[in-house]
Amino acid sequence: MVRFFEYYAPKTLDEAIQLLVHHGEGAYPLAGGTDLVTKARYGHLRPRAIVNLKRIPGLNDIAPEEDGGLRLGALVTLAEIARSSLIGERYPLLAQTAKKMGSVLIRNLATVGGNLCNAAPSADMAPPLIALDAEAVIVGPGGERRVRLEKFFHGPGHTELRHGELLTAILLPPPRPRTRGVYLKHIYRQAMDIAIVGVAVVLQFDQREAMAEDARIVLGAVAPTPLRVSEAESVLIGAPLSEDRRLEAARRAAQAARPIDDTYSSAWYRREMVQVLTRRALEHLISHSPER
């Protein structure tokens, strides 16, 4: 059954916000459309109004910040992240992650903002961005505010966004010296499958590359929201990254996971894969030469 809705294509952020406020909870912003269109088609969403954001300037920009960081517009596509020389040079973890997501068609349509705002526990961009200490830029009727991405997710399908608010950009801090990261995910078939488990690890090494000065480990698809595991990180900081320490960090990461049984996997299997992927990620980072 065809369901009718109002369609808008505003040219300014203010206009888009006004439309969202006016139409209330039945209004949905349209970015890449890969999730919204599918959900509407199968009746999981019944929008009364669609607000297309693609004509608003600045939302698809990749721009350096004055402090040396990077502003990633919410409408930047996964394909643009994957091929950006600026991202590839300064934040290779993001480029590598984007290349692993979906088909070529999906990467050309799906946006970083859509991937985050959908708030699926298995969203691939969330763990790497949190591991890089990214911030969300949110604009709404009350103006602009910033939230650490680690605090952006409230549960499956639920985020920090309030009525009438939009995620407009992701802010990345300046790249730190001697820092490298990796995102590993476990899937059953191919890139088009959703992650059964995802693990992002970012390590900042000391001058001699012998130990970690800082560590961030973030898990995906094993809790209602992306899960940072500080208890695993603490094992790695300030001491040689021995095999015993790597194994202990992986064990603690698995212990912290809160997976569920679903049609894709059992909770037990997910927990086991957290340990495997965390160990592999750490081994990868200490065996590869620095990217900066």
N, C-alpha and C positions, 0 to 999 in steps of 0.2 A: 504494500500500500504506500503510495507516495504521500509524504507529509510536507506541507508547505511551510516556508519560513521566510522571514525578511532577510535580505542580503544587503550588506553595506561594504563599501570600499573607501574608508576615510583616508584623507591625505595628511592628517596631522595626528599626533598622539593625543592631544586634548579632545579632538573629535571622537576618536576611538573610545576613550575613557567615558565620555558623555553618553555614547551609544550603549556601552556595557551597563552603565548605571541606570539608564532609562529603561532598558529591557529586562533588567534584573537577572535572576538565576537562569532564565531560559536563553540567555545570550552567551555565545561562545566565540572566542577569538580564533581566527584561522591563520595558521602559519604555513607549515608544509602540507598539512591535511592528511598525513599518512595514518594517524590514529583517529582523528575527528571524523573523517569521511567514512572510515570503516565502521566505527561505532554507530554513526547515524544510519548507515545503510542497513545494519542488522538490528536496529531498534534499541540498541543499548543507550543511545542518547536521543532525545527528541527536542532539538533546538527550535526556539521560536525566532531567533535572530542569529545570523552569522556575520561577524565583523572581520573582514579580510584586512590583515595588517601589512600586506606586501607593498602598498603604495606609500607607506610612511618612511620618510628619509631617515637614514642612520641606523635602522634596525638590522640591516645586513652588512654593517661595516666591521672590518677587522682593523683596529687602529691602535698604535702605540700610545701609552699614557706618559705624562710628563715625568712620573716617578720611575720610569723604566718598565712598568708593567704593560698589560695589554687589555684592551676593551674588545670583547667579543659580542657583537650584536646578537640578540636573541633569534633573529631570522637567518643567521649564517647557517648554511647547509652543511651536512656532514661531508659532502664532496669538497666544499670550499675549505673546510678545516683540513682535510686530507691532503690537498694540493697546495695549501698556502706555504710559501717559502718562509714567511715570517714565523708562522707557528712551527713549521718543521725545524727551523734553526733554534728557536728559543724554548719551545715547549713540545719536543718530539713525542712525548708521551701521548698528547692529544691527537697528533697526526696519526700515530700508529693505531690508536684506539678507533678513530673514525674509519680507517681503512678496513677494519675488521667487522664493521657494522652493516648488516643487510646486503641487498643486491645493489648493483650500480644504479638502478632506477630509484630505489629507496634512498640511497645516499644523495642523489640529486634533488630529492624532494624534502626529505626530513631535515628539520632544523634542530640546532642545539637547544633552543628554548622549548620547542615542542617535546623533545626527549625528556627534558627535566620536568616540565609542567605536567606531563602525563603521570609522573610520579609512580611508575611501575617499579616494584622492588628490583626487577631485573634490568632497569635502564642502564645502558653501558657507559654513557658519558658521566654519570654521577660519581662513581668511585674515583676515577682519575682526577676530576675537577676538585673534589673534596681533598684528595691527597695533595693537590697543588695549592690548597688553602684559598680557593676562589671565593668571591663574593657575588651575590645576586643583587642586581640593581632593579628595584621595584618602583613603578610609578603608578599613582592612582589619584583619586579625588583630593587626597590630603597632601599631594606632592610626591617627592622622591625619598625613598629610604633604601638603606643597604643592609643586607642580612648575610652573614656567613653561610655559604652553601650547605655546610654541615648541619645548620639549623633550619634549612628551607623545607625539608620534607617532614610531614607530620604522620604520614601513613600511606597505604596504597591509594592512589588517586587524590590524595590530600596534601596541600602545600601551605606555605606561609601566605600565599596570596589571599587578600581579602576582597570583598565585593567591589567590583569596578577597577581592580588593580591588574597591571600587566607586568610580566617580567620583560624588561627591555634590553638587558645586557648582562654579561658575566665579566667580572673584573678579575684578572689574574695578577698576582704580585710579581715584582721583578724576578727573573730567574736567579737562583742562588748558585754560587760557584760550586763546582765539584758535586753537582746534584744530578742524579739520573733516576728514571722511573720506568716502570713497566706495568702493563695491564694484561692479565691472563684470564681467559674465561673458558669454561667447559660447556660445550654444546654437543648434541648427539649427532648432528649431521653436517651442517654447513653454516656459513655466516648468516644466512637468513633465519636460522633458528634463534630463539631467545636464549639468553644465558641461563644455564642451570645453576652455575656459580660464577661469580666474577671476583677477582682480587686485584686491587691496585696497590702497588708499593712504590714509595718514593724515598730514597736515601740521600742524605747529604754526607759526603765523606770528609775525613780530615785531610790535612795536607799530604800525608803519606799514603792515603787510600787504604789505611790499615783498619780503621774503625769508622763507625757512623757517628757524626755529631748530632744528627737528627734523623728521625724515621717516622714515616706515616704509612699506616696500613689500613685500607678501607675495603670492606666486603660488600658485594652486591648479591641480591637474590637469596639471601639467607636470613633476612629479617624484614619487618614491615617497611623499613627505610634503609638506605645505605648505612653501613655500620662501621664506624672507626673503632679500632681495637687498640686502645692505649696500653693495655696490659701486655700485648704482644710487642708493641713498639719499644717499651721500656727495656726489654731484654737486649735489644740491639744497640742501644745508645751508650757510648763511652767505653766500649770494650771491643776486643778483636771479634770479628764476625766469624767465629769458629763454627764448625758443623754442629756442635752441641747447642750453641746459641740459636742457630737457624732452626734447628729442629724444635727447640723449646718455644721459639716465637710462633712457629707453625702450629704447634700443639695448643698454645694459648689462643691463637686466632680461632681454631676449630672449637675450642671450649666456649668462646664468647658468642659464637654464631647461634642464631635462634631460628633455624629452618623449620619448614612445615612439610608434611606430605601433600603432594598434589598430583595432577595428571602427568606432570613432566618428570618428577623424581620423588624419591623418599627423603625424609628428613635425615635419616642415617647416612644415605649416600652423599647428600649435600655437605654434611659435616665432614665426612671423610675427604671430599674433594677440596674443601677449604684448606685442610692441612697439606694436601698434595700441591695445590697451586701456590700457596704461600711459600712453601719450601722451594718450589721451582722458580718463583719470582725472585727470591733472595739469591739463589744460586746464579740466576741470569745476571743480576745486577753486579755481583762481585766478580763475575768472570768476564764481563765486557768492559772495554776501555771507556773512559768518561766521554760523554757526548758534548761536554763543554770544557 
